[in-house]
C-alpha cells in the first residue's frame, strides 16, 4: 500500500501548535504565552511541515523573554522575528522535493522565464542545496536546451561553476544566478541533444563499418599501398573549405543528425552544412555575417 504525505494547511498547523502550547506533559514542556500572530507566522514559516513548526515553536518560545513575576515566557511576533534566522524551507535533498525543484528550474529556463528560474535556483540554494550540484545542472542545460543557438551559454555555465568553486558560498550565489538568467533568456535549441541521441542510436543498432579508406591516416608505406588516405580532399584547399566528400560510413551516407532550428546562432552560422547542400545540388540558404 502506498500512502502519500501531503503538506498540512496553515489552519492544521495552527491547531497542532495550540495543542502543543496547552499540553504541559506531551507538548511544549513549559508554560508560555504565544500570541495568535506568532502562531500564524510559525504556521506560514513551516511550509506545511508540522515537525518544522514544532521545532520552531520550541526554539522561539525557549528564547522568548520571561516574566520575572510569573516565570512565564511570552512570545509575540516581534520576538519571533528576532529569533528566526532563516525560513524553514520545504526541501529534502534526498527525496522527491529535490527532484521537483530541479525539474522546475530546468523547465522554467527552457520556457525562457528568468523570473521563475532565478526563484527556483534561490529556493534550492537557500535551503542548503550543494552549489556545485546546481552548477552541474546548469552546464547540462547549456548543452541540452541552448546548444549552438548560443554557444556562449556553455562558457557562461562553466564559468559559474568555476566561480562557485573559487569563491564558495554565499558569495558564489550571484554567479549561479547570473548563469541561470543568461540561460533562461538565451535562444533555445535542442538540436545538439537530438543529434547525439540519433547518432548514438545508430552506433548501437547499425553495423560497425570500418572507417572509409579516404579518412584514414597513412603513416606507413604499407598503409599507403592499401589505399589508406586515397582520394582524401583537404578542405582548406577547396572553395568555402567544404569538400564534396562523404565522411560517414557507406551505409549511413547522407544521414542527417544535426538539424539546427531557424533561430539563434546555430542556424545562421552553420556555414558548412549550407555550403554542403549547395555542393550536392540541394536547395540551400547561405547566411554569412
N, C-alpha and C positions, 0 to 999 in steps of 0.2 A: 504494500500500500504506500502511496506517495502522498505526503502531507506538505502542502506549500505554505510557507510562512509569509504573511503579508505585513506591511507596515501598519502599526496601530495609528488610529486617528488621534489628533490632539486632545479631543474630549476624553478618549480612553486613557491616554497618558495622564491627564489631569486627575482622573479618578484614582489611578494607581498611586499617584503622588500624595493625594489627600489621605488615602488609606495608610500609606507608609508614615505620614506625619502623625496620624492619630494612634497608630499601633505602637505602643511603647515596648512591646515584647518582641515582635517579629518585624517591625518596621524600622523607623529611623534610629530607635535605640536611646534617644534622649529627647527632652522636651524642647520644642522650638515652635515659634510662631512665624509662619511663612505667609506673606501676602498673596492674594489671588493673582496680582500682576506677576509676581515672581514665579508662581506655579505655572501660569500660562506661558511665560517666557521659557522656562525649562522644558515644557512640552514642545515648544517650537524648536528649540535648540537640539532636541534629541532625535529629530527626524524619524519619529515613529518607533524608536528603539527603547523599550521600557528599561532595559539594563543600563543604557547610557543615561536615561533620565534619573534613575535611582542613584547612580554613581554621582551624577552632578548635584543632585539634591543633598546627598550626604556630604560632599566636599564643601558646597557653598554654605550649607547650614552650620557645618562644623567651624567654618571660618568667619561666620557672622558675629557681630558684637553681642556680648551677653549683658543682660540687665543685672547689675550687681545686687539689686534688692531681691529679685525673684530667681536668679540664676537661669533665666530662660533666654535662649538665643533668639534674636529677631532678624529674620531675613526678608528684606524688601528688594525691590527692583534695582535700586542703586547699589546695594551690597552685592547682589548677584552679578551685575555688570562688572563690578570691580574685581570679582573673583574668577571670572571666566577669562581665560587667555585665548582660547580658540574654540570655535564652534565644534561640537561633536558631529563630524560629517559622517554620513552613511557610506561606508566604504570597507570592503573586505577584500584585501589584496589576493587572497587565495580562493575567493568564492565567485558567485555569479555576478555580483555587482562590479567586480573588477573588469569582467569581460563586457558587461553592459556599458560601462563608461568608455572603454577604449573603442567599442563599436560606435557609440555616439560621437566620439571625437572624429573617427575616420569618416563617418557618413556626413557629418557637418562640413568637414573640409572638402569632401567630394562634391557636396552640393554648393560649394563656394559661399559658405556662410561664415565669415570671420568672427562675428559676434558669438555665435553658438560655439564655434571651435575653441576660441580663447576661454570661454566659460568652462567647457569640459576639461581642458588641459589644466586650468586653475583648480578646478574641483579635485582632480586627481593629485596634483602636486600638494595642495594644502592639506589633503587627507593623508599625506605621507608616502605617496607612490614613489618608487625609485626613479629619479630623474633620467637616468640612462635608459631605463625601460621606455619611457616616453620618447626619448631621443631615437631609440631604435625603431619605434613605430612610425615616427615622422620620416625617417630615412626610407623605410619601406614604402610609405605612401608617396614619397617624391618620385620613386621609380614606377610604382604600380599605377598611380592615378594622375600624375602630371607628365612623367616621361619626357619625351622630346618636344612636347608642346612648350615647355620651358626648361631646357637643360640646366639652367642655373638653380632650379629648385633643389636638385640633389646636392649641389655645392652648399647651398644655404643650410640644408638639413644636417649635413656632415659638420659644417662649421658650428652649428648649435650644439651638437654632441661634443665637439672639442672644447667649446666654451664652458659647458657644464662640467666636463672633466677637469678643466683648468681652474675654474672659479669655485666649484662646489655650490652648495645651496646655503642660503636662499638666493645668492647673487646670480646664479645661473637661470633663475626662473624667467627673466626677461628674454634671454636668448631663446629659450624654448617657446615663449610666447611670440617672439618675432618670427621664428621659423613657422609656427602654426599659422599665423596670419598671412605670411607670404604664401604658404601652400594653399590656404583657403582661397586666396584671391588670384592665384596663378591660373592660366588656361589649363584645361584638363584634357588628358589623352591617356587611354589605357592600351594604346597600340603596341607599346613595348611588352606589356604584360601578356596581351593576346598573342603576339608574335612568338614569344618564348614558349607559351603553352602549346601552340601549334607545332613549333619545331621540336619540342620535347616529345610530343605525341608521335611524330614521325620517327624520331630517334629510337623510340621504344617499339614501334609497330612495323616499321619498314625494314627491309633487308639492309644490313650494314655494308653498303657497297664500298669498294676501295676508293680512295681519293683519286679523282681523274688524273691521268698522267701529266697533263699540261700544268697542273697545280703543284706538282711535286718538285722539290729541290733535287738537283743532280750534282752533289759534291764529288762523285767519283766517275771515272770513265765508264765503268760497268753500268752505272745508273743512266748515263747519257746514252749508252748503247741500247738500253732497254726503253728508250724514248721518254725518260723522266724529263719533264720540263719542255718537251717538244710542243711547238705551236703556242707557247705561253706568250701573251701580249702584255708588255709593260704599260700600265695605264697612263703613266706620265708622258709617254711618247705619242699619245693619240689625242685628238681634239676633245675638249671637255674632260679629259682624264678618266674616261669610261670606255673600256674596250668591249667590243661585241663578242663576249666570251662567256660561256656558261661556267659558273663556279659551283653549282650543285651537282650531285651525282646524276647520271643519266635518267634514272627512274623518277627523279624529283625535278628535272629541268622545267623551268617556268613556274615553279611553285612560288606563291606569294605569301610570305609570313607577315611582313611589316607593311601595314596599310595605314599611313598617317591620316588623321582627320583634317578637314579643311579649316583648321583654326590653330592658332599658336605658331610657334617656331617650327615645329616638325614638318608641317605641310609646305610652307613657303621656302624652306631652306634645304629640303631633301633633294638636292640637285641631281645626285647620281641616279636616283630612281626615275626622275623625269627625263633625263637625257637617255637613259637606257630604253625607255619607251620609244623615244624618237628613233634610236638606232634600230630597234626591232620593228619599226614601221607601225606602231600602235599610236592611237591618239594620245597627245600629251599636252600639258600646260606647264611651261617653264617659267618660274618666277625667280628673279635674282634681285638682291639688294645691291 
